[in-house]
Every structure is written in C-alpha cells, then in structure tokens.
Amino acid sequence: MAMPNFPSCIVRPYSVTGVGEQRQHLIPTLIRSCFEGEPMEFVPDATHDYIDVEDVVTGLMILSKIEARGIYEFGNRIAISNEEVRRLVEDVTGRKANIVSVGKLREYDNQDWCCKTPNDYWQPTKSLRQSIIEMVEQYKNDVR
C-alpha cells in the first residue's frame, strides 16, 4: 500500500530539558542533590546540547505551519558539559550537589553531542539557565 502524499518531516531534538523533565535525568537529579543532599554519580566531562521543551514545541508548530519536509535538528548548537550544568544548578539553588565523580555511566556519552545544522525557520529562545531557574521553582512548589 502506498503512503499518502502529505507534508511530513523528521525532527531530531537534542537533550530536551525543562519543567516536567524525567526525574532520573541529570538536571532534576542535580536539583534534588542540591536540596536534599541526595548522593549521585556524576560524569563531569560528558556534553549535551540542551534545548527547552517549550522551544521544541514552538519549533514543531512552525514546521507544521509551513508544511515543512525534510530533516530538522533542534538544538542550541552549543555543547555544554555536565560540569557546566552542575555549576549552573548550584548557582541557581545556592547549594552544592552531593556528587561522586565517575569516568562514564553510559556508552553513548561523548564530547560531540551537539546540533550542527542551522535551522532556517526557527531558533531556540530559552537559555539553559532560564530552564534551570524554572525547574528549580517547580521543584520548590512541588515539595511545599
């Protein structure tokens, strides 16, 4: 059976973060570690290209509106190390995370996990710091 001819595209978001992120991911774990002292294994050198979930949704809406076809990468095109993320979370919370540095937790972590393709239709607007601020506020609201 032939596929119907309709506009479609493939979207490859990088490391999606923001309010509602899965509890076991790096940033939510760092936030808990800062507030609750929860110990965590930590790989300082792994890098990710973080993009806020709200920016992903905005990008999807734009691609849908223009009936885009093709493959699109959603990222900030900036590789940020876990160490940089830890410092941001500690700065926003005003507390230190309880980390134990380890060499590697996942085989697929690497130094080159970053969007390389510019997107002509859309650019993310929310910084990682702003995402973390919002996530910390949500965490505080949830524990009240």
N, C-alpha and C positions, 0 to 999 in steps of 0.2 A: 504494500500500500504506500503510495506517495505521500510525502509530508505536505501539508497545506502551505501555500505561499503566503507567509505573513512575516512582518518585520520581527526579527529576533537578534539578540546579541548575547555574547558571553561576557560576564563581568568577573574579574579576579580581584576581590578586595584583599588587601594585605592583613595585618593584625588589627582586627576590629576591636575597639575598646569603647568604653562609655558606661553610663548608668545602665545597670542591668546585666553587665558582663558576668560570665560564669564564675562562680565562687572560687574555683580551683585555678583560675588563670593568675598570671603574675601580679598585676596591679591590685586586684581585690585581695590577694594573699598578702601583699606588702602592706596594704591598708590595715588589715586585721593584725598583722605582726606589729605594726606601729602602735595600734590602740590596745591590743590585748596581750602583747608580748609573745604571741604565737611563734614558736621557732619554725624556720623554713630553710630548706636547702636552696641555694642561690648560685646561679652561674653568671658572674659579672660581665663576661665578655660577649655573650650572645647578643645579636642585634635583631631588631624588628623595625618595620615601617608601620607605625601606628596610625590608624585613621578612626575617627569617632563615628559611631553608628549613625548619628544624625547626618553627617556628611555623606555616608554611604547611601542613605535613603534619599537625600537630595539628588545625588548623582544618578541613582536609579530612576527617579522621577523625570529628570531632564532627558536621559536616554530614551525613556518611554515616550515622552512628549515629541521628541524629534524622530521617533521611529528608527532609532539607530540600528545599524547592522555592523557586525564585526566583533572584535575582541577588545575589551577595555580593562585596563588596570586601574584600581582605585587605591591610591596611597599618597603619602606626602612627599615621596621621593627623597626621604631622609632616613638613614639607618641610625637608630638610637639604641645604645647599649643598655642592657639590664642595669648596669651600674648607674647610668644617667637617669633611668626611670626610678631607681631606688632613691637617688638624691632628690628628685622632684617630689616623690611621695613623702619623704622625710621633711622636706621643706614645707610642703602644704600642711602636713599634720602637726609639725612642730615636735615630732617624736622620732626616735630611732627604731628601725626594724631589727628584729632578732634573727639575724641571718647566719647561716653556716655556708661558707663558700665551698663549692664543689666544681670539679672540672667540666662535667657535662651531665645533663639529665635526659636529653633526647638526641637521637642520632641525626635528626634533620635540622637541628640548630646550626647556624653558620654565621659568618661575618658578612654575608652578602644578601640578606633577606630584605630586599628593598625594591620598590617600584622603580622601573627605569624608563617607562614610556609616558611621555606627557599626554595629557588628555585635553583636546582642543575645546571640549564642550563644557567642562566643569573643573573646578579646582576646590579642594577642601578648604574650609574656613576656620575650623576649630583647632586650636593648638593642643598638644598633648597635656600641657599644664592645665588648660581650661577643662579638659576632660577629667583629669585627676581631681581638680577642685570640685567639680560636680559629683564625682564618685564618692569623695570624702564626705560631702554634705549629705548625700543619700545614705551613706553608712551611718552617719551620726543620727539621722532621722529614724533609721531602721532600728537602732539599739535603744532608742528612747522609749 
